[in-house]
């Protein structure tokens, strides 16, 4: 679905006009944006991502009302909970576990959802309720059900909905199982990153309905938005990715903990040494570049980790998630990259083969890849769903 050409909307503020000019906010969603401001659902204490310094900062409305409002209206993600609610104080916690997404991401996903008045919607991941409120404004009273796994976040969301008087249903529960009580739905949308898209969502969505969800592999934190259409017989859902994003992961599907010393007991020289001509820039890429996403699709049960740069080089590690296989590529500018690997899997060989495959396919971006979900599992594909492989 393509965005409408930018038009003038008198009710839009400056951030809204910027979103429209970028194509993130389409003309048909502009009135909804104007009617449901993100600031109406944000907590007094929040941790927006400050683009100028590259990290989350604490902002309290009572202490800094103008700065709070500036961040609330900005196109930045805002953390609203740390460490599954165990965090206290104003300093940022260890791991962000609930947030308000960037408005540009929110509205691009809503465009992909193709939500129409009268549609019944199931949302997985309520958080601040902003996304649910936007959809309720569009779909109509009583048409949106939103699920939240965290009890405290769900309780706060229920209070927000009651305060604003919007007729939508907030359910405290594990969204992985969906919510069959409200099925069938015309649309299902997730606001958390997935590593396995539950078939329950397909079953609870009508034939021809649409499922939109951030999806990726444990290879990296990177996700891409999957837009799947449920088949006429309801036995599968399939579609392409629309572009890269990064979301907090569904709690049941967070990456497995990797303890380096469980893999490498001594020196990397205990592994078999080889070398590669691939450079660090080629293999790792930058933020939201497609090669890591592609490698994750082709190298199963593997996690990549980049160490800090030291001694003029950077080690990039690969860890098997089903055994103790590991690999380390020591990238040094202007020098041949040394590689060590150990274990029943030759992880570097797999990763290099996947990178060469990506190159041979003309370095495809996220939009050329797709995902198919059935009761038996999920599979990825490039260009053609008939030519797929399990992921």
C-alpha positions in Angstrom: 0.0 0.0 0.0 1.5 3.4 -1.0 1.1 6.6 0.9 -1.1 9.3 -0.5 0.6 12.4 -1.9 1.1 15.0 0.9 -1.9 17.3 1.3 -2.5 20.3 3.4 -4.4 19.5 6.6 -5.2 22.6 8.7 -5.5 20.5 11.9 -2.0 19.1 11.7 0.8 20.4 13.9 4.4 20.8 12.6 5.4 17.2 13.6 2.4 15.9 11.7 3.3 17.9 8.6 6.8 16.5 8.8 5.4 12.9 9.0 3.2 13.6 6.0 6.1 15.0 3.9 8.1 11.9 4.7 5.3 9.6 3.5 4.9 8.0 7.0 1.5 9.7 7.6 -1.0 9.3 4.8 -3.8 11.7 4.1 -6.5 9.3 5.3 -4.7 8.8 8.7 -4.0 12.6 9.2 -7.3 13.3 10.9 -6.8 10.4 13.3 -3.3 11.7 14.1 -4.7 15.1 14.9 -7.6 13.7 17.0 -5.5 11.2 19.1 -2.2 12.9 20.2 0.5 10.7 21.6 1.0 13.2 24.5 -2.5 12.2 25.9 -1.3 8.7 26.9 2.4 9.2 27.9 3.3 9.0 31.6 4.6 11.9 33.6 8.1 10.2 33.9 9.4 8.8 30.6 12.7 8.1 28.9 12.7 9.4 25.3 15.6 8.6 23.0 17.6 11.7 22.6 18.9 11.6 19.0 21.6 14.3 19.8 23.4 12.1 22.3 22.3 8.7 21.2 20.7 7.4 24.4 17.5 7.4 26.5 17.1 10.2 29.0 14.7 10.7 31.9 12.2 13.5 31.4 9.6 14.4 34.1 6.6 16.5 33.1 6.4 18.2 36.5 10.0 19.3 36.4 10.4 20.1 32.7 7.0 20.5 31.0 8.3 22.2 27.9 11.0 19.5 27.3 8.5 16.8 28.1 6.1 18.1 25.5 8.9 18.5 22.9 9.9 14.9 23.2 6.2 13.8 23.3 5.7 15.5 19.9 9.0 14.3 18.4 9.5 11.3 16.1 11.5 9.4 18.7 10.8 6.2 20.6 10.0 6.7 24.3 10.6 4.0 26.9 7.9 3.8 29.5 9.0 0.7 31.4 12.4 -0.8 32.2 13.3 -4.4 33.3 9.8 -5.8 33.3 8.7 -3.3 35.9 11.4 -4.1 38.5 13.2 -0.8 37.8 13.0 2.1 40.3 14.3 5.6 40.2 14.7 8.1 37.3 17.9 6.8 35.7 17.4 4.5 32.8 17.3 0.8 33.6 19.1 -2.1 32.0 16.6 -3.4 29.4 13.6 -1.4 28.0 10.5 -3.5 28.2 7.6 -1.2 27.2 7.5 1.9 25.1 5.8 4.3 22.8 7.1 3.7 19.3 8.2 6.4 16.9 5.2 8.0 15.2 6.7 7.4 11.8 6.9 3.6 12.5 3.4 3.5 14.0 1.8 5.1 11.0 3.8 3.1 8.4 2.5 -0.1 10.1 -1.0 1.2 10.2 -0.8 2.0 6.5 0.3 -1.6 5.9 -2.6 -2.9 8.0 -5.1 -1.3 5.6 -7.6 -0.8 8.4 -11.1 0.2 7.4 -14.1 1.5 9.4 -16.0 -1.5 10.8 -13.0 -3.9 10.8 -12.5 -6.0 13.9 -8.9 -5.8 15.1 -6.7 -7.7 17.6 -3.6 -6.0 18.8 -0.8 -7.7 20.6 1.1 -5.3 22.8 -1.0 -2.5 24.3 1.8 -0.5 26.0 0.6 3.1 26.3 -2.7 2.4 24.3 -1.8 5.0 21.6 -1.8 2.5 18.7 -5.1 0.9 20.0 -6.7 4.4 20.3 -5.7 5.3 16.8 -7.2 2.1 15.5 -10.4 2.5 17.5 -10.8 6.0 16.1 -10.6 4.6 12.6 -12.4 1.2 13.0 -15.2 2.4 15.3 -16.6 1.8 18.8 -16.0 -1.7 20.2 -14.0 -2.9 17.2 -10.6 -3.1 18.8 -9.3 -5.6 21.3 -5.7 -5.1 22.6 -3.7 -7.5 24.7 -0.9 -6.8 27.2 1.1 -9.4 29.0 2.4 -7.1 31.8 -0.2 -6.7 34.5 0.9 -3.2 35.6 1.0 -2.0 32.0 -2.4 -3.5 31.3 -3.9 -1.9 34.4 -2.5 1.5 33.4 -3.9 1.0 29.9 -7.3 0.2 31.3 -7.2 3.4 33.3 -6.2 5.4 30.3 -9.0 4.0 28.2 -11.5 4.7 30.9 -10.2 8.3 31.4 -10.5 9.0 27.7 -13.8 7.3 27.3 -12.8 5.3 24.2 -14.8 2.1 23.7 -12.1 -0.5 23.2 -11.2 -3.7 25.1 -8.0 -4.1 27.0 -7.2 -7.7 27.9 -4.4 -8.7 30.4 -2.9 -11.9 29.0 -0.3 -13.6 26.8 -0.9 -12.4 23.3 1.1 -15.4 21.9 -2.2 -17.4 22.1 -4.3 -14.6 20.6 -7.8 -13.9 21.9 -10.2 -16.4 20.4 -13.1 -15.0 22.4 -13.2 -12.0 20.0 -12.5 -13.9 16.7 -12.8 -13.8 13.8 -10.8 -10.6 13.3 -10.3 -8.7 10.0 -6.9 -7.5 11.1 -4.2 -8.6 13.6 -1.3 -6.4 14.5 1.6 -6.9 16.8 3.7 -4.1 18.4 6.5 -6.4 19.6 9.2 -8.2 17.7 8.6 -11.9 16.9 10.9 -14.8 16.2 8.0 -17.2 15.5 4.6 -15.9 14.3 1.9 -17.8 16.2 -0.5 -19.8 13.9 -3.2 -18.9 16.4 -3.2 -15.4 15.0 -3.8 -16.8 11.5 -6.6 -19.1 12.8 -8.3 -16.1 14.5 -8.1 -13.9 11.4 -10.7 -14.3 8.7 -9.7 -15.6 5.2 -8.4 -12.6 3.3 -7.6 -10.8 6.5 -4.2 -9.2 7.2 -1.6 -9.8 9.8 1.1 -7.2 10.4 3.9 -7.9 12.8 7.6 -7.1 13.3 9.5 -10.3 12.7 13.1 -11.4 12.6 15.6 -14.1 13.8 17.8 -14.5 16.9 20.8 -13.7 14.6 20.4 -10.1 15.5 18.0 -7.6 17.2 16.8 -6.4 13.7 13.2 -6.9 12.7 11.3 -6.2 9.5 7.5 -5.6 9.2 5.8 -8.7 7.8 2.5 -8.1 6.0 0.7 -11.4 5.6 -2.6 -12.1 4.0 -4.6 -15.1 5.2 -5.3 -17.7 2.5 -8.9 -18.3 1.3 -8.9 -21.7 3.1 -7.5 -20.2 6.3 -4.7 -22.7 6.4 -1.8 -20.3 5.9 -0.8 -16.6 5.7 1.9 -15.3 3.5 3.3 -12.0 2.3 6.3 -9.7 1.9 8.2 -7.6 4.4 7.6 -3.9 4.0 10.8 -2.6 5.6 13.2 -2.7 8.6 12.3 -1.8 12.2 13.4 -2.8 15.6 11.0 -3.6 18.4 11.1 -5.0 21.9 10.7 -8.7 21.6 7.6 -10.7 22.6 8.5 -11.9 26.2 8.1 -15.5 25.3 10.5 -15.1 22.4 13.4 -13.1 23.7 16.9 -14.2 22.6 18.4 -17.0 24.6 21.1 -15.8 27.1 24.6 -16.4 25.7 27.5 -16.6 28.2 30.7 -16.3 26.3 32.7 -18.5 28.7 30.2 -21.4 28.2 31.4 -21.4 24.6 35.0 -20.4 24.6 36.8 -22.0 27.6 40.2 -20.7 26.7 41.7 -18.9 23.7 40.2 -18.5 20.3 43.3 -20.3 19.0 41.6 -23.5 20.2 39.4 -23.3 17.2 40.3 -24.1 13.6 41.8 -21.0 11.9 41.0 -19.9 8.4 40.6 -16.4 6.8 38.2 -14.4 4.7 38.3 -11.6 2.2 34.9 -10.2 3.4 35.3 -6.8 5.2 33.6 -5.8 8.4 31.5 -3.2 6.5 30.3 -5.8 4.1 29.5 -8.5 6.7 28.1 -6.4 9.5 26.7 -3.4 7.6 25.1 -0.5 9.3 21.8 0.0 11.2 18.9 -1.5 9.3 21.0 -2.6 6.3 19.7 -5.8 4.9 22.6 -8.2 5.1 22.2 -9.1 8.8 18.5 -9.8 8.2 19.4 -12.0 5.2 22.1 -13.9 7.1 19.6 -14.5 9.9 17.2 -16.1 7.4 20.0 -18.4 6.0 21.9 -19.3 9.1 19.4 -20.9 11.6 19.9 -21.1 15.4 22.7 -18.6 15.5 23.4 -15.4 17.3 25.8 -12.7 16.1 27.5 -10.4 18.6 30.0 -7.5 17.9 32.7 -6.8 20.5 34.2 -3.4 21.2 36.9 -2.3 18.9 40.4 -2.9 20.4 44.0 -3.2 19.2 42.9 -1.8 15.8 40.4 -4.5 15.1 36.9 -5.7 16.0 36.0 -9.3 16.9 32.6 -10.4 15.5 31.3 -13.6 17.2 28.8 -16.2 16.1 27.2 -18.5 18.8 25.1 -21.5 18.1 21.9 -21.5 20.1 21.3 -25.2 20.0 24.9 -26.4 20.7 28.2 -24.8 21.8 29.5 -24.2 18.3 31.2 -20.8 17.9 33.1 -18.7 15.4 35.1 -15.5 15.7 36.1 -13.2 12.8 38.8 -10.7 13.7 38.3 -7.7 11.4 41.2 -5.4 11.0 41.4 -2.5 8.5 43.9 -3.1 5.8 44.7 -6.7 6.9 43.4 -10.1 6.1 40.6 -11.1 8.4 41.5 -14.1 10.6 38.7 -16.5 11.5 38.5 -19.2 14.1 35.6 -21.7 14.5 34.9 -24.6 16.8 32.2 -27.2 17.4 30.0 -29.5 15.3 28.8 -26.6 13.2 31.2 -24.5 11.1 29.3 -21.3 11.8 31.6 -19.0 9.9 31.5 -21.2 6.8 27.7 -21.1 7.0 27.6 -17.3 7.5 30.1 -16.7 4.7 28.1 -18.9 2.3 24.9 -17.0 3.3 26.7 -13.7 2.6 27.8 -14.9 -0.8 24.3 -16.1 -1.6 23.0 -12.7 -0.7 25.6 -11.1 -3.0 24.7 -13.5 -5.8 21.0 -12.5 -5.5 22.0 -8.9 -6.2 22.0 -7.9 -2.5 18.2 -7.9 -2.0 16.6 -5.5 0.4 14.0 -6.4 3.0 11.1 -5.9 0.6 12.2 -8.8 -1.7 11.9 -11.3 1.2 8.7 -12.8 2.4 7.3 -15.1 5.1 4.7 -17.9 5.0 3.1 -19.3 8.2 1.2 -22.6 8.5 0.2 -24.9 11.3 3.4 -26.8 10.6 5.7 -23.9 11.0 7.1 -20.9 9.1 9.2 -20.4 6.0 11.0 -17.5 4.4 11.4 -16.9 0.7 13.0 -14.5 -1.8 10.8 -13.1 -4.5 8.7 -16.3 -4.9 6.8 -18.1 -2.1 7.1 -21.4 -4.0 10.9 -21.3 -3.4 11.0 -21.2 0.4 13.0 -22.7 3.3 12.1 -23.2 6.9 13.1 -20.5 9.5 
